Amino acid sequence: MDITLIFKIAAVGILVSVVSQVLKHSGREEQAFLTTLAGLILVLLWIVPYISELFETIKSLFSL
């Protein structure tokens, strides 16, 4: 795993938290929730290939 992925995830987390707080204080809780959900989905899309690679490595390790 590359270190840039960790920095990308941290940047998305900071950006989503700031936008979410601004939206919550302006009375738009629904948009804040959708912003948080979009950030979560974005990060999951980045991580899924690494999880798949992990399972393939474990599968080949135990030769299943």
PDB file of N, CA, C and O in Angstrom:
ATOM      1  N   MET A   1       0.844  -1.175   0.000  1.00  0.00           N
ATOM      2  CA  MET A   1       0.000   0.000   0.000  1.00  0.00           C
ATOM      3  C   MET A   1       0.890   1.238   0.000  1.00  0.00           C
ATOM      4  O   MET A   1       1.887   1.313   0.718  1.00  0.00           O
ATOM      5  N   ASP A   2       0.508   2.180  -0.805  1.00  0.00           N
ATOM      6  CA  ASP A   2       1.292   3.393  -0.959  1.00  0.00           C
ATOM      7  C   ASP A   2       0.901   4.428   0.097  1.00  0.00           C
ATOM      8  O   ASP A   2      -0.251   4.492   0.527  1.00  0.00           O
ATOM      9  N   ILE A   3       1.870   5.227   0.499  1.00  0.00           N
ATOM     10  CA  ILE A   3       1.618   6.228   1.532  1.00  0.00           C
ATOM     11  C   ILE A   3       0.694   7.331   1.022  1.00  0.00           C
ATOM     12  O   ILE A   3       0.015   7.988   1.812  1.00  0.00           O
ATOM     13  N   THR A   4       0.664   7.537  -0.293  1.00  0.00           N
ATOM     14  CA  THR A   4      -0.207   8.577  -0.836  1.00  0.00           C
ATOM     15  C   THR A   4      -1.680   8.247  -0.621  1.00  0.00           C
ATOM     16  O   THR A   4      -2.504   9.151  -0.487  1.00  0.00           O
ATOM     17  N   LEU A   5      -2.017   6.964  -0.587  1.00  0.00           N
ATOM     18  CA  LEU A   5      -3.400   6.565  -0.316  1.00  0.00           C
ATOM     19  C   LEU A   5      -3.819   6.996   1.085  1.00  0.00           C
ATOM     20  O   LEU A   5      -4.947   7.443   1.290  1.00  0.00           O
ATOM     21  N   ILE A   6      -2.927   6.864   2.030  1.00  0.00           N
ATOM     22  CA  ILE A   6      -3.226   7.278   3.408  1.00  0.00           C
ATOM     23  C   ILE A   6      -3.430   8.792   3.471  1.00  0.00           C
ATOM     24  O   ILE A   6      -4.320   9.274   4.172  1.00  0.00           O
ATOM     25  N   PHE A   7      -2.602   9.539   2.735  1.00  0.00           N
ATOM     26  CA  PHE A   7      -2.772  10.994   2.704  1.00  0.00           C
ATOM     27  C   PHE A   7      -4.064  11.387   2.010  1.00  0.00           C
ATOM     28  O   PHE A   7      -4.714  12.347   2.422  1.00  0.00           O
ATOM     29  N   LYS A   8      -4.450  10.667   0.966  1.00  0.00           N
ATOM     30  CA  LYS A   8      -5.717  10.946   0.282  1.00  0.00           C
ATOM     31  C   LYS A   8      -6.899  10.705   1.218  1.00  0.00           C
ATOM     32  O   LYS A   8      -7.829  11.510   1.275  1.00  0.00           O
ATOM     33  N   ILE A   9      -6.855   9.596   1.947  1.00  0.00           N
ATOM     34  CA  ILE A   9      -7.937   9.278   2.881  1.00  0.00           C
ATOM     35  C   ILE A   9      -8.014  10.333   3.979  1.00  0.00           C
ATOM     36  O   ILE A   9      -9.107  10.744   4.368  1.00  0.00           O
ATOM     37  N   ALA A  10      -6.868  10.770   4.477  1.00  0.00           N
ATOM     38  CA  ALA A  10      -6.855  11.805   5.513  1.00  0.00           C
ATOM     39  C   ALA A  10      -7.405  13.124   4.974  1.00  0.00           C
ATOM     40  O   ALA A  10      -8.150  13.818   5.665  1.00  0.00           O
ATOM     41  N   ALA A  11      -7.039  13.465   3.746  1.00  0.00           N
ATOM     42  CA  ALA A  11      -7.527  14.713   3.149  1.00  0.00           C
ATOM     43  C   ALA A  11      -9.037  14.671   2.945  1.00  0.00           C
ATOM     44  O   ALA A  11      -9.729  15.658   3.197  1.00  0.00           O
ATOM     45  N   VAL A  12      -9.548  13.530   2.487  1.00  0.00           N
ATOM     46  CA  VAL A  12     -10.994  13.400   2.308  1.00  0.00           C
ATOM     47  C   VAL A  12     -11.694  13.479   3.661  1.00  0.00           C
ATOM     48  O   VAL A  12     -12.745  14.109   3.777  1.00  0.00           O
ATOM     49  N   GLY A  13     -11.130  12.856   4.669  1.00  0.00           N
ATOM     50  CA  GLY A  13     -11.721  12.906   6.007  1.00  0.00           C
ATOM     51  C   GLY A  13     -11.790  14.315   6.554  1.00  0.00           C
ATOM     52  O   GLY A  13     -12.807  14.713   7.121  1.00  0.00           O
ATOM     53  N   ILE A  14     -10.717  15.076   6.391  1.00  0.00           N
ATOM     54  CA  ILE A  14     -10.704  16.464   6.882  1.00  0.00           C
ATOM     55  C   ILE A  14     -11.698  17.312   6.100  1.00  0.00           C
ATOM     56  O   ILE A  14     -12.450  18.090   6.687  1.00  0.00           O
ATOM     57  N   LEU A  15     -11.703  17.166   4.792  1.00  0.00           N
ATOM     58  CA  LEU A  15     -12.606  17.952   3.950  1.00  0.00           C
ATOM     59  C   LEU A  15     -14.069  17.632   4.249  1.00  0.00           C
ATOM     60  O   LEU A  15     -14.898  18.536   4.358  1.00  0.00           O
ATOM     61  N   VAL A  16     -14.380  16.354   4.381  1.00  0.00           N
ATOM     62  CA  VAL A  16     -15.758  15.954   4.668  1.00  0.00           C
ATOM     63  C   VAL A  16     -16.188  16.446   6.041  1.00  0.00           C
ATOM     64  O   VAL A  16     -17.322  16.895   6.203  1.00  0.00           O
ATOM     65  N   SER A  17     -15.319  16.372   7.019  1.00  0.00           N
ATOM     66  CA  SER A  17     -15.707  16.827   8.351  1.00  0.00           C
ATOM     67  C   SER A  17     -15.949  18.334   8.386  1.00  0.00           C
ATOM     68  O   SER A  17     -16.879  18.788   9.053  1.00  0.00           O
ATOM     69  N   VAL A  18     -15.139  19.110   7.687  1.00  0.00           N
ATOM     70  CA  VAL A  18     -15.333  20.566   7.656  1.00  0.00           C
ATOM     71  C   VAL A  18     -16.633  20.909   6.943  1.00  0.00           C
ATOM     72  O   VAL A  18     -17.431  21.699   7.447  1.00  0.00           O
ATOM     73  N   VAL A  19     -16.850  20.315   5.769  1.00  0.00           N
ATOM     74  CA  VAL A  19     -18.074  20.598   5.015  1.00  0.00           C
ATOM     75  C   VAL A  19     -19.302  20.151   5.800  1.00  0.00           C
ATOM     76  O   VAL A  19     -20.323  20.839   5.807  1.00  0.00           O
ATOM     77  N   SER A  20     -19.203  19.015   6.450  1.00  0.00           N
ATOM     78  CA  SER A  20     -20.326  18.510   7.227  1.00  0.00           C
ATOM     79  C   SER A  20     -20.665  19.440   8.387  1.00  0.00           C
ATOM     80  O   SER A  20     -21.838  19.707   8.649  1.00  0.00           O
ATOM     81  N   GLN A  21     -19.654  19.928   9.075  1.00  0.00           N
ATOM     82  CA  GLN A  21     -19.904  20.844  10.189  1.00  0.00           C
ATOM     83  C   GLN A  21     -20.524  22.153   9.711  1.00  0.00           C
ATOM     84  O   GLN A  21     -21.424  22.687  10.359  1.00  0.00           O
ATOM     85  N   VAL A  22     -20.048  22.672   8.582  1.00  0.00           N
ATOM     86  CA  VAL A  22     -20.615  23.908   8.036  1.00  0.00           C
ATOM     87  C   VAL A  22     -22.075  23.691   7.670  1.00  0.00           C
ATOM     88  O   VAL A  22     -22.922  24.538   7.955  1.00  0.00           O
ATOM     89  N   LEU A  23     -22.371  22.563   7.041  1.00  0.00           N
ATOM     90  CA  LEU A  23     -23.748  22.280   6.654  1.00  0.00           C
ATOM     91  C   LEU A  23     -24.653  22.080   7.868  1.00  0.00           C
ATOM     92  O   LEU A  23     -25.800  22.527   7.871  1.00  0.00           O
ATOM     93  N   LYS A  24     -24.137  21.409   8.897  1.00  0.00           N
ATOM     94  CA  LYS A  24     -24.945  21.201  10.101  1.00  0.00           C
ATOM     95  C   LYS A  24     -25.267  22.520  10.791  1.00  0.00           C
ATOM     96  O   LYS A  24     -26.390  22.717  11.254  1.00  0.00           O
ATOM     97  N   HIS A  25     -24.300  23.420  10.862  1.00  0.00           N
ATOM     98  CA  HIS A  25     -24.533  24.703  11.538  1.00  0.00           C
ATOM     99  C   HIS A  25     -25.441  25.619  10.734  1.00  0.00           C
ATOM    100  O   HIS A  25     -26.037  26.545  11.284  1.00  0.00           O
ATOM    101  N   SER A  26     -25.551  25.363   9.430  1.00  0.00           N
ATOM    102  CA  SER A  26     -26.458  26.180   8.620  1.00  0.00           C
ATOM    103  C   SER A  26     -27.845  25.548   8.531  1.00  0.00           C
ATOM    104  O   SER A  26     -28.715  26.061   7.827  1.00  0.00           O
ATOM    105  N   GLY A  27     -28.055  24.441   9.240  1.00  0.00           N
ATOM    106  CA  GLY A  27     -29.365  23.830   9.304  1.00  0.00           C
ATOM    107  C   GLY A  27     -29.675  22.860   8.187  1.00  0.00           C
ATOM    108  O   GLY A  27     -30.843  22.570   7.931  1.00  0.00           O
ATOM    109  N   ARG A  28     -28.679  22.362   7.531  1.00  0.00           N
ATOM    110  CA  ARG A  28     -28.880  21.421   6.429  1.00  0.00           C
ATOM    111  C   ARG A  28     -28.304  20.055   6.810  1.00  0.00           C
ATOM    112  O   ARG A  28     -27.289  19.618   6.269  1.00  0.00           O
ATOM    113  N   GLU A  29     -28.960  19.411   7.728  1.00  0.00           N
ATOM    114  CA  GLU A  29     -28.483  18.135   8.230  1.00  0.00           C
ATOM    115  C   GLU A  29     -28.515  17.044   7.163  1.00  0.00           C
ATOM    116  O   GLU A  29     -27.655  16.163   7.156  1.00  0.00           O
ATOM    117  N   GLU A  30     -29.495  17.092   6.263  1.00  0.00           N
ATOM    118  CA  GLU A  30     -29.603  16.064   5.228  1.00  0.00           C
ATOM    119  C   GLU A  30     -28.415  16.119   4.268  1.00  0.00           C
ATOM    120  O   GLU A  30     -27.853  15.087   3.901  1.00  0.00           O
ATOM    121  N   GLN A  31     -28.041  17.337   3.868  1.00  0.00           N
ATOM    122  CA  GLN A  31     -26.887  17.479   2.984  1.00  0.00           C
ATOM    123  C   GLN A  31     -25.593  17.097   3.692  1.00  0.00           C
ATOM    124  O   GLN A  31     -24.674  16.569   3.067  1.00  0.00           O
ATOM    125  N   ALA A  32     -25.521  17.362   4.986  1.00  0.00           N
ATOM    126  CA  ALA A  32     -24.342  16.972   5.757  1.00  0.00           C
ATOM    127  C   ALA A  32     -24.217  15.452   5.796  1.00  0.00           C
ATOM    128  O   ALA A  32     -23.124  14.904   5.658  1.00  0.00           O
ATOM    129  N   PHE A  33     -25.346  14.785   5.984  1.00  0.00           N
ATOM    130  CA  PHE A  33     -25.337  13.318   5.987  1.00  0.00           C
ATOM    131  C   PHE A  33     -24.922  12.779   4.626  1.00  0.00           C
ATOM    132  O   PHE A  33     -24.129  11.841   4.547  1.00  0.00           O
ATOM    133  N   LEU A  34     -25.448  13.360   3.560  1.00  0.00           N
ATOM    134  CA  LEU A  34     -25.101  12.900   2.215  1.00  0.00           C
ATOM    135  C   LEU A  34     -23.635  13.167   1.886  1.00  0.00           C
ATOM    136  O   LEU A  34     -23.002  12.380   1.183  1.00  0.00           O
ATOM    137  N   THR A  35     -23.101  14.263   2.387  1.00  0.00           N
ATOM    138  CA  THR A  35     -21.681  14.553   2.190  1.00  0.00           C
ATOM    139  C   THR A  35     -20.817  13.513   2.889  1.00  0.00           C
ATOM    140  O   THR A  35     -19.832  13.033   2.327  1.00  0.00           O
ATOM    141  N   THR A  36     -21.186  13.172   4.105  1.00  0.00           N
ATOM    142  CA  THR A  36     -20.454  12.149   4.849  1.00  0.00           C
ATOM    143  C   THR A  36     -20.547  10.803   4.158  1.00  0.00           C
ATOM    144  O   THR A  36     -19.556  10.078   4.068  1.00  0.00           O
ATOM    145  N   LEU A  37     -21.720  10.469   3.675  1.00  0.00           N
ATOM    146  CA  LEU A  37     -21.914   9.213   2.970  1.00  0.00           C
ATOM    147  C   LEU A  37     -21.104   9.166   1.674  1.00  0.00           C
ATOM    148  O   LEU A  37     -20.526   8.130   1.345  1.00  0.00           O
ATOM    149  N   ALA A  38     -21.057  10.266   0.945  1.00  0.00           N
ATOM    150  CA  ALA A  38     -20.279  10.324  -0.292  1.00  0.00           C
ATOM    151  C   ALA A  38     -18.785  10.157  -0.010  1.00  0.00           C
ATOM    152  O   ALA A  38     -18.086   9.473  -0.759  1.00  0.00           O
ATOM    153  N   GLY A  39     -18.297  10.772   1.056  1.00  0.00           N
ATOM    154  CA  GLY A  39     -16.894  10.608   1.439  1.00  0.00           C
ATOM    155  C   GLY A  39     -16.573   9.176   1.805  1.00  0.00           C
ATOM    156  O   GLY A  39     -15.515   8.661   1.440  1.00  0.00           O
ATOM    157  N   LEU A  40     -17.475   8.528   2.522  1.00  0.00           N
ATOM    158  CA  LEU A  40     -17.283   7.138   2.906  1.00  0.00           C
ATOM    159  C   LEU A  40     -17.245   6.239   1.682  1.00  0.00           C
ATOM    160  O   LEU A  40     -16.393   5.355   1.584  1.00  0.00           O
ATOM    161  N   ILE A  41     -18.155   6.458   0.754  1.00  0.00           N
ATOM    162  CA  ILE A  41     -18.195   5.635  -0.465  1.00  0.00           C
ATOM    163  C   ILE A  41     -16.935   5.847  -1.295  1.00  0.00           C
ATOM    164  O   ILE A  41     -16.397   4.890  -1.851  1.00  0.00           O
ATOM    165  N   LEU A  42     -16.457   7.084  -1.388  1.00  0.00           N
ATOM    166  CA  LEU A  42     -15.239   7.368  -2.130  1.00  0.00           C
ATOM    167  C   LEU A  42     -14.040   6.626  -1.549  1.00  0.00           C
ATOM    168  O   LEU A  42     -13.262   6.018  -2.284  1.00  0.00           O
ATOM    169  N   VAL A  43     -13.897   6.678  -0.242  1.00  0.00           N
ATOM    170  CA  VAL A  43     -12.777   5.990   0.410  1.00  0.00           C
ATOM    171  C   VAL A  43     -12.905   4.475   0.257  1.00  0.00           C
ATOM    172  O   VAL A  43     -11.905   3.791   0.038  1.00  0.00           O
ATOM    173  N   LEU A  44     -14.116   3.948   0.369  1.00  0.00           N
ATOM    174  CA  LEU A  44     -14.309   2.509   0.184  1.00  0.00           C
ATOM    175  C   LEU A  44     -13.949   2.070  -1.228  1.00  0.00           C
ATOM    176  O   LEU A  44     -13.388   0.991  -1.419  1.00  0.00           O
ATOM    177  N   LEU A  45     -14.263   2.892  -2.208  1.00  0.00           N
ATOM    178  CA  LEU A  45     -13.896   2.554  -3.584  1.00  0.00           C
ATOM    179  C   LEU A  45     -12.384   2.531  -3.770  1.00  0.00           C
ATOM    180  O   LEU A  45     -11.872   1.759  -4.581  1.00  0.00           O
ATOM    181  N   TRP A  46     -11.668   3.364  -3.033  1.00  0.00           N
ATOM    182  CA  TRP A  46     -10.213   3.344  -3.103  1.00  0.00           C
ATOM    183  C   TRP A  46      -9.632   2.120  -2.410  1.00  0.00           C
ATOM    184  O   TRP A  46      -8.597   1.607  -2.835  1.00  0.00           O
ATOM    185  N   ILE A  47     -10.280   1.644  -1.347  1.00  0.00           N
ATOM    186  CA  ILE A  47      -9.717   0.573  -0.522  1.00  0.00           C
ATOM    187  C   ILE A  47     -10.091  -0.824  -1.020  1.00  0.00           C
ATOM    188  O   ILE A  47      -9.363  -1.779  -0.751  1.00  0.00           O
ATOM    189  N   VAL A  48     -11.198  -0.966  -1.733  1.00  0.00           N
ATOM    190  CA  VAL A  48     -11.674  -2.287  -2.151  1.00  0.00           C
ATOM    191  C   VAL A  48     -10.621  -3.095  -2.915  1.00  0.00           C
ATOM    192  O   VAL A  48     -10.491  -4.288  -2.641  1.00  0.00           O
ATOM    193  N   PRO A  49      -9.859  -2.519  -3.858  1.00  0.00           N
ATOM    194  CA  PRO A  49      -8.835  -3.336  -4.528  1.00  0.00           C
ATOM    195  C   PRO A  49      -7.770  -3.896  -3.582  1.00  0.00           C
ATOM    196  O   PRO A  49      -7.274  -5.004  -3.786  1.00  0.00           O
ATOM    197  N   TYR A  50      -7.426  -3.136  -2.562  1.00  0.00           N
ATOM    198  CA  TYR A  50      -6.434  -3.612  -1.600  1.00  0.00           C
ATOM    199  C   TYR A  50      -6.999  -4.741  -0.740  1.00  0.00           C
ATOM    200  O   TYR A  50      -6.280  -5.681  -0.399  1.00  0.00           O
ATOM    201  N   ILE A  51      -8.269  -4.655  -0.393  1.00  0.00           N
ATOM    202  CA  ILE A  51      -8.902  -5.728   0.374  1.00  0.00           C
ATOM    203  C   ILE A  51      -8.990  -6.994  -0.470  1.00  0.00           C
ATOM    204  O   ILE A  51      -8.758  -8.096   0.027  1.00  0.00           O
ATOM    205  N   SER A  52      -9.322  -6.834  -1.739  1.00  0.00           N
ATOM    206  CA  SER A  52      -9.378  -7.975  -2.642  1.00  0.00           C
ATOM    207  C   SER A  52      -8.003  -8.633  -2.773  1.00  0.00           C
ATOM    208  O   SER A  52      -7.886  -9.858  -2.757  1.00  0.00           O
ATOM    209  N   GLU A  53      -6.981  -7.816  -2.899  1.00  0.00           N
ATOM    210  CA  GLU A  53      -5.614  -8.342  -2.986  1.00  0.00           C
ATOM    211  C   GLU A  53      -5.231  -9.072  -1.702  1.00  0.00           C
ATOM    212  O   GLU A  53      -4.554 -10.099  -1.754  1.00  0.00           O
ATOM    213  N   LEU A  54      -5.653  -8.556  -0.556  1.00  0.00           N
ATOM    214  CA  LEU A  54      -5.377  -9.212   0.720  1.00  0.00           C
ATOM    215  C   LEU A  54      -6.009 -10.592   0.777  1.00  0.00           C
ATOM    216  O   LEU A  54      -5.369 -11.558   1.194  1.00  0.00           O
ATOM    217  N   PHE A  55      -7.287 -10.687   0.351  1.00  0.00           N
ATOM    218  CA  PHE A  55      -7.951 -11.987   0.374  1.00  0.00           C
ATOM    219  C   PHE A  55      -7.316 -12.971  -0.601  1.00  0.00           C
ATOM    220  O   PHE A  55      -7.232 -14.163  -0.307  1.00  0.00           O
ATOM    221  N   GLU A  56      -6.873 -12.492  -1.749  1.00  0.00           N
ATOM    222  CA  GLU A  56      -6.189 -13.373  -2.704  1.00  0.00           C
ATOM    223  C   GLU A  56      -4.859 -13.867  -2.139  1.00  0.00           C
ATOM    224  O   GLU A  56      -4.483 -15.020  -2.348  1.00  0.00           O
ATOM    225  N   THR A  57      -4.157 -13.008  -1.433  1.00  0.00           N
ATOM    226  CA  THR A  57      -2.894 -13.406  -0.817  1.00  0.00           C
ATOM    227  C   THR A  57      -3.126 -14.443   0.272  1.00  0.00           C
ATOM    228  O   THR A  57      -2.390 -15.425   0.360  1.00  0.00           O
ATOM    229  N   ILE A  58      -4.142 -14.234   1.098  1.00  0.00           N
ATOM    230  CA  ILE A  58      -4.459 -15.200   2.147  1.00  0.00           C
ATOM    231  C   ILE A  58      -4.886 -16.525   1.529  1.00  0.00           C
ATOM    232  O   ILE A  58      -4.508 -17.592   2.013  1.00  0.00           O
ATOM    233  N   LYS A  59      -5.665 -16.456   0.467  1.00  0.00           N
ATOM    234  CA  LYS A  59      -6.119 -17.670  -0.211  1.00  0.00           C
ATOM    235  C   LYS A  59      -4.934 -18.445  -0.785  1.00  0.00           C
ATOM    236  O   LYS A  59      -4.887 -19.669  -0.664  1.00  0.00           O
ATOM    237  N   SER A  60      -3.983 -17.758  -1.403  1.00  0.00           N
ATOM    238  CA  SER A  60      -2.820 -18.457  -1.953  1.00  0.00           C
ATOM    239  C   SER A  60      -1.891 -18.945  -0.852  1.00  0.00           C
ATOM    240  O   SER A  60      -1.204 -19.952  -1.020  1.00  0.00           O
ATOM    241  N   LEU A  61      -1.866 -18.234   0.277  1.00  0.00           N
ATOM    242  CA  LEU A  61      -1.009 -18.650   1.398  1.00  0.00           C
ATOM    243  C   LEU A  61      -1.461 -19.983   1.966  1.00  0.00           C
ATOM    244  O   LEU A  61      -0.635 -20.849   2.257  1.00  0.00           O
ATOM    245  N   PHE A  62      -2.761 -20.152   2.125  1.00  0.00           N
ATOM    246  CA  PHE A  62      -3.295 -21.386   2.646  1.00  0.00           C
ATOM    247  C   PHE A  62      -3.664 -22.369   1.546  1.00  0.00           C
ATOM    248  O   PHE A  62      -4.186 -23.450   1.818  1.00  0.00           O
ATOM    249  N   SER A  63      -3.391 -21.990   0.301  1.00  0.00           N
ATOM    250  CA  SER A  63      -3.655 -22.792  -0.911  1.00  0.00           C
ATOM    251  C   SER A  63      -5.058 -23.399  -0.886  1.00  0.00           C
ATOM    252  O   SER A  63      -5.227 -24.617  -0.946  1.00  0.00           O
ATOM    253  N   LEU A  64      -6.041 -22.537  -0.796  1.00  0.00           N
ATOM    254  CA  LEU A  64      -7.438 -22.965  -0.797  1.00  0.00           C
ATOM    255  C   LEU A  64      -7.994 -22.894  -2.200  1.00  0.00           C
ATOM    256  O   LEU A  64      -9.163 -23.215  -2.417  1.00  0.00           O
TER     257      LEU A  64
END
